[in-house]
Amino acid sequence: MRIRSVAHALPSRVVTNDDLIARILCETNGSIGGERRPAFETALRGYFERTGAVTRHHRADGERALDFGILAGRRALERAGLDPGDVDLLIYVGVGRGFLEPATANVFQSALGLTSATCFDILDACASWVRALDVARHMIHGGGARRVLLLNCEFNFEEYIRWDFQSADDLEHLGAGFTVGEAATAAVLEAGDEPDEFYRVFRTRGELHGLCQIPLPNAAQYLPEAGANGHRPLSFFAHATDLNNAAIADLEQLYWSDPCISRMPHDVIVGHSTSVPAARSVVKRLKLDTGRLVETFTRHGNTVSASLPLALSLAVDSGRLERGHRVLMVMASAGVTTGFCRLRW
């Protein structure tokens, strides 16, 4: 299997840390005021500086998630030199969606005119795209599809963010939401002419499901604990320190225990990142070459399941990723799921 093309689309509004800090201070004027306010602002600035986030893209007034997904899909088809009818499977991947049913893929199958394609969704938090990549490979090699379009539309900021800070301590579980950036990506997959060099390995620790969630109103019905987790339904939270520590440790163990990943050379490395320090820690522990790493977090923030294909698309656009290059993908996600994928571009 090969990735024939990849493309991305970004909303127009570039949001800085100062933009977010000003809005947080405005939203918390009633809950954190008086003499506590200067210390809270200092804590906010310190948090953003530590994460390494500088900017991220969010929708401007009048911009809709659907439009960016359509744009990314059309760009991927154009770069692949394909018509919509050439695709026979669409997999929609990621957290961003407008409803639980039907599959969000149906909306884009219609909007992109993929009249020959069947479709479905895959959801595994930030790992959704690389999970779908694996599923698509099996579909292609099993004869279930000739060409597959992977599409995600990660527009989640306004929908799931929380502004109800009561103190600086709330940054531990609410702060990660403010590093989220928005993006849509699309990739066309097909059988390759060369021998398949695709390889992937995953690990999941389901007992850590409570470290990062967007709960539904009925979440308590599906939790093994005696009651809900106490977080507001349809809002994002992440216990960032515990999540990062668990994910980094799992990535290190998984990497060094699998010679198919750790002993293979790589020309380009892309990874899902929740902060610059976390990414640096992974690079150091895995002894990766920083010169081969495509870093997106500083400028684009945490783009959820779009992070890996966004990095690939940016690398293609800049000339850093060319045909024949060996690519290593590094993923850590809520769940907690960690994984690696390598392929020949």
N, C-alpha and C positions, 0 to 999 in steps of 0.2 A: 504494500500500500504506500502511496505517496500523497502528500498534500500538494495538489495542483496549483492552488492559489489561496491567498489569505488577504483579508481586507478589514478595515475598521472605519468607524464613523464616530465622531466626538461632538457633543453639544458645544455651543459657542461660548458659553460663559466660563471664564477662567476665574476660579475662586482662590483667594490667598488665605493664609492663616489669619491675617489681620481682619479680613472680611468675616470669617467665622467667629473670631473672638468678639468683634463688635456686635454681631447678632446674638451670640450667647449672652453677653452682658445685658443686652436689651431684653432678651427673653427672661432673664433671671433677676430683673430689677426688683421684683416683688419678693422673691424668695431669698436672695442673697444681697443684702443692702448694708448701708451704714459702714461701720468700721471694718466689716468683713470683706467689703468689695475690693479694695486694693490687693489684698492677699489672694483673693480668688482670681483676679486678672493675672497676677504674677504666676500663679499655678497653671493657668491656661497657657500662657506663653511658654512656660517651661515644658509643658507636655508636648506642644507642637514642635518645639525645637528638638526634643529628645526623639520623637518619632522620625524626624528627617523629612516630613512632608513639607513642601513649599507651596505647590498649587495642586489643584484638581479641577476637572471639568464638570459643571452641573448645567442642567437645562436652563435656558433663558425663558422669559415669558413667551408663551405661545409655542414653544418647542415640545414635541411629544416623543415618547420613547419609540412608538411604532415607526415613525418616520426615519429614525436612525437605524433601526433594524433593517428596514427596506433598503436604505442607502448602502449599508454594509453588504447586504446580500447581492444587490445589483453590481456593486464594485467587484465582489469576488467572482461572480459569473463573467463579467467583462474581462477581468484579468485572466481567467481561465479560457477565454475564447468560446464560451458555451452559451447556448440559449436556455431559457427556463425549462423547456421541455426535455433537455438533456439530463436533468437531475431526476432520479427515481426514488430518493429517500431524503427527507428533511428531518433532522433531529434538532429540536430546540433545547438548549442547555442553559441552566443557570437559575438564579433566584428571582430575577426580575420577571414579573408576570402580572396580569390584571385579574386573574381568576384561578380557582382550583381546577375547574373543569369547564370546557373540554381542554385538551392539550393546547397550550399556547402555540405550538407548531402549526395548528390548523389556520390560525390567523395569518401567519407568514406564508404558508403554502398558497393561500388564496391571493394575498397581496402581491407576491412575487410571480404569480402565474405559473407555479410549478404543477401544471395539470397532470403530468405523468408520475408525480411523486406521492407516495404515502408518507405519513409523518407521525411522530410522537415526541414526548418530552423526556428528558433525563434530568433529575435533580439530585445533586450531592454537594450542596453549598458551593464553595469556591473550587472544589474538585470536579464540578460537573463537566467541564469541557474535556478534560483529559480522560474522564470516564467514558464520555461519548466517543472520543477518539478510538478508544479500545473497542467499544461496541461496534462502531462503524467498520473497523478493520475486520472483525469477525463476520459481519454482514457481507462485506465485499468478498472475502475469501470463501465464504460459504455459498456464494452465488445469490444471496438475497438482495443484492443491490450492485449496480455498476458504478454509479456516482452518487456521493452523499454530500449534502450541504449541512454543515454544523453552523448554527446561528444562535447567538445570545444577544440579549438586550438588557444590560445591567444598569437600570435606572431606578435606584433604590433610595436615594438620599432623603428627599422630602417625605417619601412615603413611610419610612421606618425610623427616622431619627427622633431622638428625645431631647427636649430642651429643659426638662424639669429638674435641673440641678438643685440640690439643697446645700451642698458643700463641695469643696475641692476633692473630697474623698470619692465622690461619684464619678470622677474621671476614670477610676479603675474599671468600671463596667459600662460607662457611657462614652468615654473618650474615643474608643476605636471607631465609632460611627462617624466621627467628624474627619476621619482620614479617607472616607469612601469617595471615590471618584466615579463618574459615569461614562459608559462606553458601550458601543455595539460592535460585534465582530462577526465575520462569516468566513468559512473555509470550505473549499471544495476538495473532497477526497476521492481517490480512485485507485484501481490496481496499478502498480508500477511495472516498468519493463525490467528493472533490475531485481535481483534477489531481495526478499523482504528482510530488512534489518531492524524492524520494529520490535521493541521489547519494553515491557512495563512490569512494575511490581508495586503492590499496594499493601498497606497495613491499616487496619481500623481498630480503634479502641472505643467501642460503643459506650463503655461505662463513663466516658468523659463527655457525653452528649450535652450536659448542662453547662459547659463552659462558654458556649456561643450559640445563640438561638434567635429566631424570630417566632415567638409562640403564636399559635392560633387561639381564639377565645376558649376553645375546648381542650387546651393542652393538658390540663390536669387529668383528663380521661385516659391519656396515653403515657403518663409518667409513672414509673414504678414507685416513686416516693409517695408518701402519704399526703398528697396535696400538690398544689401548683408551685412553681418555682418562685413566685412572688413578683415576677416581672410583667409589665404591661403587655397585653396581647397586641400583636401586629406592630411591635417595636423591636428594634435591634438592641441586643446587649452582648457583650463579650467580656469575660473575666480575663483581660488581656495578658496579664503576667503569667497566670497559670496555664493559659492556652499556649502561649509562646514557648514556655519552658517544656511543656509536654511535647509539642510538635517538634521542637528542635532536637530534643533527646531522641525521639522516635526516628527522625530523619537520619541522624547520625548512626543509630544502630542499624537501620534498614540499609543504608548506603554501604557501610563497611562489611555487612554480612552477605552482600550479593555481588559476586565478582563480575557478573554481566553488566553491572552498572559502574562499580568502583574502578575496574581495571581497564575500561574502554576509554580511549581518547575522545575528546569532544572539541569541535570548532566553535560552537556557539552554545551558551547556557542561558536559559530563561527560567525564571522562577516566580512563583506567587509570593508576594511580600506584604506583610502587615506593618513593617517599619524598617527603616534603614539599619538600625542596630540588630534587629532580628536577622535580616538578610546577611549582614556581615558576620554574624555568629555562625550561620549555616555555612557560608563560604569558608570560614576559617576551620571549622570542625571537619569539613569534607575535603579540605586542602584543594579547593578549586582555584582555577586561574581567573582572577578578577578581570583580566583583560579580555576574557571571552564572555563575560557576563553582560547581558542586556538588561539594564535597570530602568524600571518604569515608575517606581513608587514616588520618587521625588517630584516629578512633574505631573503625574496622573493619579497618585494616591492608590488606594486599594480598590481595584476595579472588579473585585469579586471573581466570578468565573471567566471574565473577559481578560484577566491579567496575562495568561500565557499566549493566547492568540494575538492580543494587542502587542505584546513584546515581539512576536514573530513578524507581525505586519510592519511594525516600526523598523525592525532589523532589515527586512526586505527593502523597504523604502529608502533606507540610508545606505544600502549596499553592504551591510555587515553580514547578511545571510544570503548565500548564493547556492545554486544547485550543486549537489555533491557534498555540501557541508554536513557534518555529523552534529546533531542537536541533542542536548540533554535538557529535559524539563524536570523541574523540581516543584513539588506541590505539597502544601500542608493546608488542611481545611478543617472547619468545624466538623465534629463527628465523634472523635477526632480521627481524620483520615490523613495519612501521609503517603507519598508515592513518588516514583521516578518513572520517566519514559524517555527512551532514546529512539531516534530514527534518523534515516538519511534523507536530507532535504532534496 
